[in-house]
Amino acid sequence: MITLTSVPLPLPEDLPGAQAVACRFGHDGAGPPGGVLEAPDGTRLALPPELSGAVPKRQAEYLAGRWCAAVALRAFGAAERVPTLPDRSPGWPDGYVGSITHAAGLAMAVVARDRDYRAVGIDLEELVDDATAGRLARMILRPPEWRHQPPGWPRARMLTVAFSAKEAFYKAVYPTVRRILEFHDVELRGVDPDSLTLTLRPEHRPAALPDERYRVAYRVDATTCLTVLALPLAPGAGARR
C-alpha cells in the first residue's frame, strides 16, 4: 500500500502566480492494487504501463509527484493529468509549465501559467555524507567552481547544494534545449546566502537561451536541500491568454 500525506514545504523564494504543493509518501512493500491509487482527496492516480513492474518505492515516487502536480493544477482549474512523454519528461497541459521532484520520502510540484514564466525547475535532494561527496566531487564540479565554496561550509553541503541547483537548472531549460546536459556544461559562478549563480558554457548555449547567468534559489535544512529556478518571460513577450 502507498500512502500520501500533504505537508507544508515552502519554496526557497516566492514565485508570484505559481502554485507549489508537497507531500510525504511511503509504502509497505506493495504497490497500488491494479496500478491505481486513490489519493486522500479522492484523486485517482494510475501508473503508466512502463512502471507496472517497478519496485514499490519507484511507484510511490511517481504517484506522489503526480498527485502534487494534480493538486497544483487544480488550483488553476486546469486539466490535472500530467502524462510522461516519450523522453520521460512530464507533459504539462497547454498553457502551463511546471516541475516535479522527490527525495527522502518527500515529493513536490510547482506549476505556473506560461504567460508568467518561460519554465520552472525544482529539485529536492537528501544531504550527502562526506564519503559520497568525495566520490562525486569531480563529477559535479570542476576545480575552479570549488573556489566559490563559502567559508564554514562542509564539502558535503557544498556538493549537495551545487548538485541540486544544477538539477533544477536542467529541468528548467530542458523544454527549450531538448537534450541532455552534463554537469560540467553548466558552471557555478557564485554562492550567496540564499542563491547560487550558474551559467551555461558558451559552447552549449543555444540562441533560445540568451541569458548569460541564472539565479537558483536554495534552502538547506538538517537533512535536505531544495532548489528552484524560474525563467522569466523573454523581453517583449506578452500574455498569450
TITI-752003 format. One line per 3 residues: number of its first residue (from 1); their letters; for each residue y, x, z of N, C-alpha, C. Coordinates in nm, 4 decimals. Layout:
N
NUM = A = Y:X:Z:Y:X:Z:Y:X:Z; ...
//
This chain:
241
1 = MIT = -0.1199:0.0842:0.0000:0.0000:0.0000:0.0000:0.1247:0.0876:0.0000; 0.2235:0.0488:-0.0776:0.3501:0.1195:-0.0859:0.4569:0.0381:-0.0141; 0.5357:0.1050:0.0681:0.6419:0.0361:0.1419:0.7784:0.0888:0.0998
4 = LTS = 0.8757:0.0002:0.0929:1.0137:0.0344:0.0584:1.1058:-0.0232:0.1656; 1.1979:0.0581:0.2148:1.2923:0.0127:0.3165:1.4317:0.0616:0.2806; 1.5249:-0.0298:0.2647:1.6618:0.0076:0.2308:1.7241:0.0895:0.3436
7 = VPL = 1.7952:0.1963:0.3089:1.8622:0.2804:0.4081:2.0015:0.3169:0.3572; 2.0961:0.3400:0.4495:2.2278:0.3888:0.4059:2.2207:0.5361:0.3721; 2.2733:0.5744:0.2588:2.2770:0.7141:0.2185:2.4025:0.7342:0.1334
10 = PLP = 2.5161:0.7576:0.1976:2.6429:0.7703:0.1245:2.6414:0.8889:0.0288; 2.7118:0.8742:-0.0810:2.7282:0.9852:-0.1743:2.8196:1.0915:-0.1140; 2.8115:1.2149:-0.1627:2.8994:1.3208:-0.1122:3.0466:1.2958:-0.1408
13 = EDL = 3.0758:1.2114:-0.2399:3.2137:1.1751:-0.2695:3.2173:1.0328:-0.3214; 3.3327:0.9703:-0.3102:3.3482:0.8325:-0.3557:3.3570:0.8295:-0.5079; 3.2802:0.7381:-0.5696:3.2866:0.7158:-0.7141:3.3322:0.5728:-0.7373
16 = PGA = 3.4621:0.5517:-0.7555:3.5133:0.4151:-0.7737:3.4426:0.3434:-0.8876; 3.3988:0.2220:-0.8603:3.3337:0.1413:-0.9627:3.1845:0.1607:-0.9727; 3.1293:0.2618:-0.9053:2.9856:0.2871:-0.9110:2.9137:0.2202:-0.7948
19 = QAV = 2.7851:0.1941:-0.8143:2.7001:0.1379:-0.7101:2.5920:0.2399:-0.6754; 2.5786:0.2730:-0.5473:2.4756:0.3661:-0.5011:2.3834:0.2926:-0.4045; 2.2533:0.3021:-0.4289:2.1538:0.2343:-0.3458:2.0437:0.3346:-0.3109
22 = ACR = 2.0014:0.3338:-0.1847:1.8972:0.4265:-0.1410:1.7916:0.3523:-0.0610; 1.6715:0.4087:-0.0586:1.5639:0.3509:0.0221:1.4708:0.4609:0.0704; 1.3986:0.4292:0.1761:1.2912:0.5165:0.2234:1.1603:0.4555:0.1756
25 = FGH = 1.0682:0.5398:0.1299:0.9413:0.4876:0.0794:0.8242:0.5601:0.1432; 0.7115:0.4942:0.1415:0.5896:0.5533:0.1950:0.4687:0.4843:0.1344; 0.3507:0.5365:0.1640:0.2279:0.4747:0.1137:0.1144:0.5084:0.2093
28 = DGA = 0.0092:0.4294:0.2041:-0.1055:0.4512:0.2931:-0.2246:0.5111:0.2188; -0.1975:0.5723:0.1034:-0.3042:0.6316:0.0252:-0.3522:0.5449:-0.0888; -0.2893:0.4291:-0.1039:-0.3276:0.3385:-0.2128:-0.2031:0.2945:-0.2873
31 = GPP = -0.2189:0.2703:-0.4169:-0.1086:0.2220:-0.4980:-0.0966:0.0711:-0.4898; -0.0032:0.0128:-0.5631:0.0150:-0.1322:-0.5605:-0.1002:-0.2033:-0.6308; -0.1512:-0.3110:-0.5745:-0.2611:-0.3855:-0.6390:-0.2198:-0.4333:-0.7781
34 = GGV = -0.3031:-0.4040:-0.8756:-0.2729:-0.4468:-1.0117:-0.1552:-0.3761:-1.0734; -0.1067:-0.2709:-1.0084:0.0061:-0.1971:-1.0623:0.1395:-0.2652:-1.0454; 0.1457:-0.3705:-0.9616:0.2703:-0.4451:-0.9418:0.3032:-0.4482:-0.7926
37 = LEA = 0.4269:-0.4129:-0.7605:0.4727:-0.4119:-0.6213:0.5835:-0.5143:-0.6039; 0.5754:-0.5944:-0.4988:0.6841:-0.6856:-0.4657:0.7697:-0.6196:-0.3583; 0.8953:-0.5911:-0.3926:0.9876:-0.5247:-0.3012:1.0312:-0.6205:-0.1908
40 = PDG = 1.0919:-0.5689:-0.0836:1.1335:-0.6545:0.0276:1.2262:-0.7689:-0.0116; 1.3036:-0.7522:-0.1184:1.3954:-0.8587:-0.1614:1.3324:-0.9515:-0.2648; 1.2033:-0.9359:-0.2905:1.1348:-1.0217:-0.3867:1.1281:-0.9666:-0.5271
43 = TRL = 1.1960:-0.8559:-0.5531:1.1900:-0.7935:-0.6856:1.0478:-0.7471:-0.7151; 0.9977:-0.7826:-0.8338:0.8643:-0.7399:-0.8743:0.8772:-0.6177:-0.9650; 0.8104:-0.5103:-0.9246:0.8194:-0.3833:-0.9952:0.6824:-0.3461:-1.0494
46 = ALP = 0.6761:-0.3191:-1.1784:0.5488:-0.2861:-1.2424:0.5451:-0.1392:-1.2813; 0.4304:-0.0782:-1.2571:0.4108:0.0596:-1.3008:0.3936:0.0640:-1.4521; 0.4507:0.1629:-1.5191:0.4231:0.1780:-1.6622:0.2796:0.2261:-1.6816
49 = PEL = 0.2203:0.2003:-1.7962:0.0803:0.2388:-1.8197:0.0517:0.3859:-1.7913; 0.1482:0.4730:-1.8216:0.1221:0.6158:-1.8038:0.1114:0.6571:-1.6568; 0.1517:0.5698:-1.5651:0.1408:0.6008:-1.4228:0.0303:0.5221:-1.3528
52 = SGA = -0.0476:0.4469:-1.4298:-0.1516:0.3637:-1.3684:-0.2570:0.4489:-1.2969; -0.2798:0.5690:-1.3438:-0.3791:0.6555:-1.2812:-0.3185:0.7660:-1.1969; -0.1872:0.7609:-1.1744:-0.1210:0.8654:-1.0960:-0.1555:0.8512:-0.9482
55 = VPK = -0.1345:0.9590:-0.8733:-0.1597:0.9537:-0.7296:-0.0586:0.8598:-0.6652; -0.0937:0.7982:-0.5510:-0.0032:0.7023:-0.4866:0.1358:0.7581:-0.4580; 0.1468:0.8857:-0.4245:0.2785:0.9443:-0.3972:0.3682:0.9347:-0.5195
58 = RQA = 0.3171:0.9689:-0.6364:0.3965:0.9625:-0.7594:0.4308:0.8173:-0.7917; 0.3370:0.7257:-0.7727:0.3646:0.5852:-0.7957:0.4745:0.5349:-0.7027; 0.4688:0.5769:-0.5763:0.5694:0.5347:-0.4799:0.7071:0.5880:-0.5168
61 = EYL = 0.7143:0.7135:-0.5608:0.8419:0.7721:-0.6019:0.9033:0.6920:-0.7165; 0.8198:0.6616:-0.8146:0.8689:0.5881:-0.9318:0.9194:0.4497:-0.8922; 0.8385:0.3754:-0.8179:0.8753:0.2382:-0.7831:0.9965:0.2354:-0.6911
64 = AGR = 1.0071:0.3304:-0.5999:1.1228:0.3348:-0.5107:1.2506:0.3596:-0.5898; 1.2460:0.4538:-0.6840:1.3631:0.4815:-0.7653:1.4034:0.3634:-0.8517; 1.3027:0.2955:-0.9106:1.3335:0.1805:-0.9957:1.3857:0.0623:-0.9132
67 = WCA = 1.3387:0.0493:-0.7888:1.3934:-0.0574:-0.7047:1.5408:-0.0301:-0.6732; 1.5739:0.0939:-0.6378:1.7134:0.1282:-0.6121:1.7992:0.0989:-0.7351; 1.7485:0.1335:-0.8519:1.8229:0.1081:-0.9748:1.8404:-0.0412:-0.9991
70 = AVA = 1.7350:-0.1197:-0.9741:1.7428:-0.2645:-0.9942:1.8465:-0.3272:-0.9021; 1.8485:-0.2853:-0.7759:1.9456:-0.3406:-0.6810:2.0878:-0.3034:-0.7220; 2.1071:-0.1781:-0.7664:2.2399:-0.1356:-0.8098:2.2855:-0.2135:-0.9328
73 = LRA = 2.1961:-0.2338:-1.0289:2.2319:-0.3095:-1.1493:2.2603:-0.4554:-1.1170; 2.1867:-0.5095:-1.0201:2.2067:-0.6488:-0.9812:2.3500:-0.6725:-0.9324; 2.4072:-0.5708:-0.8690:2.5445:-0.5841:-0.8191:2.6438:-0.6034:-0.9333
76 = FGA = 2.6078:-0.5579:-1.0529:2.6929:-0.5764:-1.1705:2.6564:-0.7023:-1.2483; 2.5465:-0.7673:-1.2103:2.4989:-0.8804:-1.2874:2.4304:-0.8378:-1.4153; 2.3810:-0.7141:-1.4184:2.3183:-0.6600:-1.5392:2.1676:-0.6781:-1.5346
79 = AER = 2.1038:-0.6579:-1.6495:1.9582:-0.6591:-1.6547:1.9053:-0.5516:-1.5608; 1.8033:-0.5868:-1.4826:1.7585:-0.4979:-1.3755:1.6461:-0.4037:-1.4169; 1.5878:-0.4234:-1.5319:1.4753:-0.3399:-1.5716:1.5249:-0.2082:-1.6296
82 = VPT = 1.4677:-0.0974:-1.5817:1.5023:0.0361:-1.6310:1.3737:0.1018:-1.6788; 1.3387:0.0855:-1.8043:1.2139:0.1429:-1.8546:1.2227:0.2939:-1.8669; 1.1085:0.3571:-1.8840:1.1023:0.5007:-1.9086:1.0977:0.5240:-2.0589
85 = LPD = 1.1930:0.5998:-2.1104:1.1989:0.6279:-2.2532:1.0926:0.7308:-2.2913; 1.0652:0.7473:-2.4207:0.9634:0.8447:-2.4634:0.9871:0.9861:-2.4118; 1.1146:1.0239:-2.3898:1.1434:1.1575:-2.3372:1.1386:1.1613:-2.1850
88 = RSP = 1.0932:1.0489:-2.1236:1.0726:1.0346:-1.9793:1.2017:1.0139:-1.9009; 1.3152:0.9964:-1.9693:1.4403:0.9659:-1.9004:1.4524:0.8147:-1.8817; 1.5308:0.7693:-1.7824:1.5474:0.6253:-1.7608:1.6255:0.5608:-1.8755
91 = GWP = 1.5841:0.4409:-1.9137:1.6525:0.3666:-2.0192:1.7458:0.2632:-1.9589; 1.8723:0.2996:-1.9421:1.9682:0.2099:-1.8776:2.0095:0.0977:-1.9717; 2.0411:-0.0209:-1.9163:2.0849:-0.1320:-2.0020:2.2115:-0.0947:-2.0790
94 = DGY = 2.2318:-0.1571:-2.1925:2.3503:-0.1318:-2.2732:2.4759:-0.1559:-2.1901; 2.5677:-0.0610:-2.1943:2.6924:-0.0735:-2.1207:2.6923:-0.0042:-1.9859; 2.5804:0.0590:-1.9502:2.5705:0.1216:-1.8181:2.5160:0.2639:-1.8284
97 = VGS = 2.5544:0.3459:-1.7312:2.4998:0.4796:-1.7147:2.4488:0.4902:-1.5717; 2.3572:0.5820:-1.5489:2.3048:0.5934:-1.4139:2.2158:0.7154:-1.3984; 2.1651:0.7303:-1.2778:2.0775:0.8420:-1.2462:1.9913:0.8040:-1.1276
100 = ITH = 1.8701:0.8593:-1.1236:1.7739:0.8309:-1.0175:1.7220:0.9625:-0.9617; 1.6989:0.9673:-0.8314:1.6418:1.0862:-0.7696:1.5543:1.0470:-0.6519; 1.4655:1.1369:-0.6127:1.3805:1.1117:-0.4958:1.3330:1.2449:-0.4395
103 = AAG = 1.3209:1.2490:-0.3080:1.2703:1.3669:-0.2382:1.2548:1.3322:-0.0912; 1.1606:1.3960:-0.0258:1.1426:1.3849:0.1191:1.1295:1.2402:0.1650; 1.0614:1.1569:0.0859:1.0413:1.0183:0.1242:1.1622:0.9300:0.1047
106 = LAM = 1.2643:0.9801:0.0349:1.3850:0.9031:0.0058:1.4023:0.8909:-0.1448; 1.4559:0.7775:-0.1883:1.4898:0.7582:-0.3289:1.6312:0.7030:-0.3363; 1.6977:0.7313:-0.4469:1.8357:0.6858:-0.4632:1.8666:0.6656:-0.6107
109 = AVV = 1.9520:0.5684:-0.6382:2.0013:0.5449:-0.7743:2.1510:0.5209:-0.7682; 2.2209:0.5711:-0.8673:2.3637:0.5455:-0.8844:2.3835:0.4875:-1.0236; 2.4568:0.3785:-1.0317:2.4801:0.3104:-1.1591:2.6292:0.2830:-1.1734
112 = ARD = 2.6803:0.2963:-1.2960:2.8202:0.2653:-1.3250:2.8306:0.2102:-1.4664; 2.9412:0.1458:-1.4957:2.9669:0.0996:-1.6325:3.0095:0.2186:-1.7181; 2.9683:0.2170:-1.8450:3.0047:0.3293:-1.9314:3.1499:0.3235:-1.9751
115 = RDY = 3.2207:0.2199:-1.9344:3.3653:0.2176:-1.9575:3.4396:0.2926:-1.8463; 3.3668:0.3274:-1.7389:3.4267:0.4000:-1.6270:3.3869:0.5477:-1.6241; 3.2635:0.5776:-1.6680:3.2135:0.7153:-1.6676:3.1307:0.7406:-1.7931
118 = RAV = 3.1367:0.8633:-1.8433:3.0511:0.9009:-1.9560:2.9056:0.9096:-1.9131; 2.8837:0.9634:-1.7930:2.7479:0.9819:-1.7426:2.7556:1.0131:-1.5946; 2.6415:0.9955:-1.5278:2.6299:1.0275:-1.3853:2.4993:1.1026:-1.3650
121 = GID = 2.5030:1.2039:-1.2808:2.3816:1.2757:-1.2436:2.3761:1.2931:-1.0931; 2.2642:1.2582:-1.0311:2.2470:1.2796:-0.8873:2.1151:1.3528:-0.8643; 2.1092:1.4258:-0.7540:1.9860:1.4950:-0.7192:1.9749:1.5067:-0.5684
124 = LEE = 1.8551:1.4821:-0.5191:1.8238:1.4936:-0.3769:1.7117:1.5947:-0.3616; 1.7306:1.6938:-0.2768:1.6310:1.7978:-0.2571:1.6055:1.8199:-0.1089; 1.4819:1.8492:-0.0757:1.4491:1.8918:0.0592:1.4829:2.0402:0.0718
127 = LVD = 1.5453:2.0790:0.1833:1.5830:2.2183:0.2015:1.4593:2.3082:0.1978; 1.4665:2.4146:0.1198:1.3525:2.5053:0.1092:1.3541:2.6037:0.2257; 1.2394:2.6673:0.2507:1.2336:2.7689:0.3548:1.2650:2.9060:0.2940
130 = DAT = 1.2736:3.0067:0.3798:1.3124:3.1394:0.3326:1.2129:3.1970:0.2330; 1.0835:3.1739:0.2565:0.9822:3.2284:0.1665:0.9943:3.1678:0.0274; 1.0148:3.0353:0.0212:1.0310:2.9686:-0.1078:1.1575:3.0155:-0.1770
133 = AGR = 1.2641:3.0317:-0.0996:1.3898:3.0798:-0.1580:1.3712:3.2174:-0.2199; 1.2946:3.3014:-0.1536:1.2704:3.4347:-0.2073:1.1962:3.4320:-0.3395; 1.1007:3.3396:-0.3514:1.0222:3.3298:-0.4755:1.1038:3.2734:-0.5910
136 = LAR = 1.1972:3.1828:-0.5603:1.2695:3.1117:-0.6665:1.4055:3.1708:-0.6991; 1.4509:3.2653:-0.6191:1.5883:3.3148:-0.6312:1.6251:3.3554:-0.7736; 1.5444:3.4399:-0.8366:1.5771:3.4892:-0.9702:1.5638:3.3816:-1.0772
139 = MIL = 1.4814:3.2824:-1.0512:1.4629:3.1746:-1.1479:1.5845:3.0820:-1.1530; 1.6498:3.0606:-1.0389:1.7579:2.9630:-1.0301:1.8948:3.0257:-1.0525; 1.9175:3.1436:-0.9960:2.0494:3.2065:-1.0015:2.0405:3.3487:-1.0544
142 = RPP = 2.1334:3.3838:-1.1438:2.1450:3.5210:-1.1897:2.2200:3.6019:-1.0845; 2.2021:3.7354:-1.0824:2.2670:3.8175:-0.9786:2.4167:3.7914:-0.9602; 2.4974:3.7768:-1.0677:2.6409:3.7530:-1.0451:2.6699:3.6217:-0.9705
145 = EWR = 2.5818:3.5241:-0.9844:2.6061:3.3959:-0.9192:2.5938:3.4053:-0.7672; 2.5143:3.4989:-0.7192:2.4977:3.5152:-0.5745:2.6250:3.5639:-0.5076; 2.7201:3.6151:-0.5847:2.8473:3.6593:-0.5264:2.9256:3.5435:-0.4650
148 = HQP = 2.8914:3.4226:-0.5055:2.9639:3.3053:-0.4547:2.9021:3.2482:-0.3280; 2.8001:3.3131:-0.2746:2.7362:3.2648:-0.1524:2.8364:3.2695:-0.0373; 2.8678:3.1533:0.0243:2.9673:3.1517:0.1319:2.9206:3.2317:0.2535
151 = PGW = 3.0120:3.2937:0.3240:2.9754:3.3668:0.4450:2.9058:3.2743:0.5452; 2.7984:3.3223:0.6031:2.7263:3.2430:0.7019:2.6204:3.1516:0.6441; 2.6155:3.1379:0.5123:2.5123:3.0542:0.4507:2.3820:3.1325:0.4399
154 = PRA = 2.2724:3.0806:0.4931:2.1421:3.1448:0.4703:2.1069:3.1385:0.3211; 2.0262:3.2325:0.2784:1.9842:3.2376:0.1381:1.9159:3.1072:0.0962; 1.8357:3.0492:0.1855:1.7641:2.9264:0.1519:1.8605:2.8104:0.1288
157 = RML = 1.9667:2.8012:0.2085:2.0655:2.6947:0.1897:2.1370:2.7125:0.0558; 2.1781:2.8345:0.0273:2.2461:2.8625:-0.0985:2.1591:2.8234:-0.2163; 2.0330:2.8611:-0.2129:1.9439:2.8323:-0.3244:1.9227:2.6821:-0.3402
160 = TVA = 1.9032:2.6111:-0.2284:1.8794:2.4670:-0.2366:1.9999:2.3946:-0.2958; 2.1186:2.4280:-0.2483:2.2392:2.3604:-0.2973:2.2628:2.3913:-0.4449; 2.2457:2.5178:-0.4835:2.2654:2.5545:-0.6235:2.1617:2.4877:-0.7132
163 = FSA = 2.0356:2.4879:-0.6691:1.9289:2.4227:-0.7451:1.9611:2.2754:-0.7653; 1.9981:2.2068:-0.6567:2.0269:2.0637:-0.6654:2.1465:2.0365:-0.7555; 2.2500:2.1189:-0.7445:2.3693:2.0998:-0.8281:2.3359:2.1146:-0.9758
166 = KEA = 2.2525:2.2128:-1.0088:2.2148:2.2306:-1.1486:2.1283:2.1139:-1.1971; 2.0425:2.0611:-1.1109:1.9626:1.9446:-1.1483:2.0533:1.8241:-1.1748; 2.1519:1.8004:-1.0879:2.2452:1.6890:-1.1088:2.3212:1.7082:-1.2400
169 = FYK = 2.3595:1.8322:-1.2688:2.4292:1.8626:-1.3940:2.3415:1.8295:-1.5143; 2.2146:1.8733:-1.5106:2.1246:1.8472:-1.6228:2.1095:1.6975:-1.6473; 2.0953:1.6206:-1.5389:2.0784:1.4759:-1.5541:2.2029:1.4120:-1.6158
172 = AVY = 2.3202:1.4620:-1.5787:2.4439:1.4043:-1.6307:2.4643:1.4359:-1.7785; 2.4296:1.5580:-1.8210:2.4584:1.5963:-1.9593:2.3435:1.5677:-2.0545; 2.2245:1.5410:-2.0042:2.1105:1.5212:-2.0939:2.1336:1.4096:-2.1967
175 = PTV = 2.1914:1.2935:-2.1583:2.2134:1.1908:-2.2606:2.3010:1.2380:-2.3762; 2.3796:1.3428:-2.3540:2.4638:1.3975:-2.4599:2.3928:1.5065:-2.5380; 2.3318:1.6027:-2.4680:2.2705:1.7164:-2.5386:2.1300:1.6851:-2.5879
178 = RRI = 2.0587:1.5940:-2.5175:1.9225:1.5538:-2.5559:1.8286:1.6726:-2.5779; 1.8421:1.7707:-2.4915:1.7479:1.8823:-2.4951:1.7372:1.9404:-2.3552; 1.6281:2.0100:-2.3310:1.6054:2.0691:-2.2004:1.6903:2.1951:-2.1856
181 = LEF = 1.7642:2.2036:-2.0759:1.8418:2.3225:-2.0451:1.7701:2.4020:-1.9366; 1.7776:2.5319:-1.9459:1.7184:2.6189:-1.8446:1.8205:2.6450:-1.7339; 1.7731:2.6876:-1.6176:1.8637:2.7106:-1.5056:1.9695:2.8158:-1.5387
184 = HDV = 1.9336:2.9173:-1.6169:2.0290:3.0224:-1.6485:2.1241:2.9837:-1.7614; 2.1059:2.8666:-1.8214:2.2012:2.8185:-1.9220:2.3305:2.7713:-1.8565; 2.3245:2.7461:-1.7268:2.4392:2.6973:-1.6502:2.4747:2.8013:-1.5454
187 = ELR = 2.6035:2.8331:-1.5345:2.6472:2.9347:-1.4395:2.7211:2.8734:-1.3221; 2.6920:2.9251:-1.2028:2.7661:2.8889:-1.0839:2.8915:2.9743:-1.0794; 3.0086:2.9081:-1.0693:3.1354:2.9807:-1.0715:3.2085:2.9769:-0.9370
190 = GVD = 3.1613:2.8951:-0.8441:3.2291:2.8895:-0.7155:3.1652:2.7881:-0.6234; 3.1793:2.8114:-0.4925:3.1287:2.7194:-0.3911:3.2412:2.6900:-0.2930; 3.2786:2.5636:-0.2837:3.3778:2.5165:-0.1882:3.3077:2.4397:-0.0775
193 = PDS = 3.3804:2.4008:0.0285:3.3155:2.3315:0.1403:3.2462:2.2018:0.1037; 3.2875:2.1351:-0.0064:3.2254:2.0079:-0.0422:3.1841:1.9981:-0.1883; 3.1951:2.1078:-0.2637:3.1594:2.1018:-0.4062:3.1289:2.2404:-0.4602
196 = LTL = 3.0579:2.2414:-0.5739:3.0308:2.3634:-0.6488:3.0934:2.3492:-0.7865; 3.1314:2.4610:-0.8451:3.1822:2.4620:-0.9816:3.0780:2.5256:-1.0719; 3.0397:2.4530:-1.1767:2.9432:2.5012:-1.2743:3.0078:2.5064:-1.4112
199 = TLR = 2.9553:2.5920:-1.4954:2.9986:2.5958:-1.6345:2.8769:2.6133:-1.7236; 2.8789:2.5472:-1.8365:2.7728:2.5627:-1.9354:2.8077:2.6839:-2.0207; 2.7177:2.7805:-2.0271:2.7474:2.9027:-2.1000:2.7822:2.8716:-2.2448
202 = PEH = 2.8807:2.9423:-2.3029:2.9343:2.9074:-2.4357:2.8287:2.8879:-2.5434; 2.7255:2.9716:-2.5430:2.6248:2.9605:-2.6482:2.5415:2.8328:-2.6382; 2.5515:2.7623:-2.5241:2.4766:2.6381:-2.5062:2.5685:2.5169:-2.4996
205 = RPA = 2.6970:2.5355:-2.5278:2.7949:2.4287:-2.5121:2.8191:2.3579:-2.6457; 2.7699:2.2344:-2.6616:2.7918:2.1621:-2.7876:2.9329:2.1031:-2.7925; 2.9744:2.0649:-2.9116:3.1081:2.0075:-2.9280:3.1237:1.8796:-2.8466
208 = ALP = 3.0135:1.8101:-2.8232:3.0203:1.6849:-2.7475:3.0455:1.7074:-2.5988; 3.0356:1.8337:-2.5528:3.0632:1.8675:-2.4130:3.1705:1.9762:-2.4088; 3.2955:1.9387:-2.4345:3.4017:2.0395:-2.4422:3.4469:2.0913:-2.3059
211 = DER = 3.4091:2.0203:-2.1972:3.4551:2.0603:-2.0643:3.4088:2.2026:-2.0335; 3.5014:2.2840:-1.9843:3.4651:2.4223:-1.9529:3.4017:2.4339:-1.8154; 3.4497:2.3520:-1.7205:3.3980:2.3585:-1.5846:3.3652:2.2192:-1.5328
214 = YRV = 3.2662:2.2142:-1.4446:3.2208:2.0875:-1.3884:3.2152:2.0994:-1.2365; 3.2687:1.9989:-1.1700:3.2680:1.9970:-1.0239:3.1547:1.9072:-0.9764; 3.0610:1.9656:-0.9021:2.9470:1.8921:-0.8484:2.9643:1.8807:-0.6970
217 = AYR = 2.9794:1.7592:-0.6471:2.9958:1.7380:-0.5031:2.8599:1.7486:-0.4344; 2.8592:1.7957:-0.3098:2.7337:1.8081:-0.2376:2.7523:1.7737:-0.0903; 2.6414:1.7363:-0.0268:2.6368:1.7192:0.1178:2.5011:1.7679:0.1657
220 = VDA = 2.5005:1.8478:0.2715:2.3779:1.9027:0.3268:2.3633:1.8571:0.4710; 2.2442:1.8070:0.5067:2.2174:1.7766:0.6469:2.1032:1.8662:0.6952; 2.0382:1.8278:0.8015:1.9368:1.9145:0.8618:1.8151:1.9362:0.7723
223 = TTC = 1.7871:1.8422:0.6824:1.6635:1.8510:0.6035:1.6829:1.8388:0.4527; 1.7940:1.7816:0.4073:1.8093:1.7547:0.2644:1.9473:1.7932:0.2126; 1.9550:1.8040:0.0807:2.0813:1.8264:0.0102:2.0945:1.7198:-0.0972
226 = LTV = 2.2113:1.6564:-0.1036:2.2390:1.5541:-0.2043:2.3577:1.5996:-0.2874; 2.3427:1.5968:-0.4206:2.4500:1.6381:-0.5110:2.4780:1.5278:-0.6127; 2.6022:1.5248:-0.6629:2.6389:1.4239:-0.7624:2.7447:1.4798:-0.8561
229 = LAL = 2.7287:1.4504:-0.9837:2.8271:1.4842:-1.0866:2.8519:1.3599:-1.1695; 2.9755:1.3144:-1.1723:3.0150:1.2012:-1.2559:3.1081:1.2536:-1.3645; 3.0703:1.2355:-1.4902:3.1536:1.2807:-1.6009:3.2558:1.1738:-1.6357
232 = PLA = 3.3849:1.2048:-1.6267:3.4882:1.1070:-1.6619:3.4856:1.0781:-1.8102; 3.5520:0.9728:-1.8490:3.5620:0.9408:-1.9915:3.6381:1.0505:-2.0636; 3.6050:1.0714:-2.1887:3.6752:1.1705:-2.2695:3.8217:1.1282:-2.2839
235 = PGA = 3.9125:1.2238:-2.2941:4.0547:1.1899:-2.3103:4.0751:1.0942:-2.4262; 4.1506:0.9900:-2.3997:4.1803:0.8920:-2.5041:4.0786:0.7825:-2.5178; 3.9660:0.7946:-2.4474:3.8634:0.6898:-2.4548:3.9083:0.5692:-2.3747
238 = GAR = 3.8962:0.4531:-2.4312:3.9355:0.3307:-2.3640:3.8158:0.2445:-2.3338; 3.8389:0.1394:-2.2572:3.7314:0.0466:-2.2236:3.6826:-0.0232:-2.3496; 3.5517:-0.0336:-2.3643:3.4937:-0.0984:-2.4808:3.4516:-0.2407:-2.4498
241 = R = 3.4558:-0.2766:-2.3201:3.4129:-0.4108:-2.2811:3.5141:-0.4712:-2.1879
//
